[in-house]
């Protein structure tokens, strides 16, 4: 119900780039992620609360994806059952 939808997933020179559409219950519309191994290199949200998504992205850069998943999975925004941070965790889970 709150799952993200993968729209692209590529690998080049040890860097994996993936994009996901969010579930529609949150303000953001898309999340673009770059991983090098299991370390987050870049996260970019399309739409959403600009300051919050930029701050969340900046905090996650350099972290291991499993740590980000553990910290963000299940965060709820205004009783919606999900949030922009939760959607990021769901996208990272799909990246395996």
Secondary structure as UniProt FT lines:
FT   STRAND          5..12
FT   TURN            13..14
FT   STRAND          15..21
FT   STRAND          28..36
FT   TURN            37..38
FT   STRAND          39..47
FT   HELIX           50..60
FT   TURN            61..62
FT   HELIX           65..72
FT   TURN            73..74
FT   TURN            78..79
FT   HELIX           84..94
//
